């Protein structure tokens, strides 16, 4: 995972490359998924991470290895799924540019 500061300019957000508001992510940490974690992808309904991972056909053996970025008990972003809508930055706002770099198999 790389995390660099920058000004958000409406770049495309996806499961491997996303932007998160610096203002909303103070104390952000990396952790594995936990039972009951939820994620609301932009423009889509909120669901549990388990439901998202099943829907996106992420193999069961990979699910517990995907890094989750969280503030407290709130999920900010998940590798291969993307950022939670609540943590998206506004255009022109200082933000964190997050890149999830897949490891070779």
Protein Blocks (a to p, Z undefined) as FASTA:
>chain_A
ZZdddddehiacdfkbccddfklmgoiacddddehiacddehiacddfklmmmmnopafk
lmmmpccddehjbcfbdehkbpcfklpccehiacdddddddddZZ
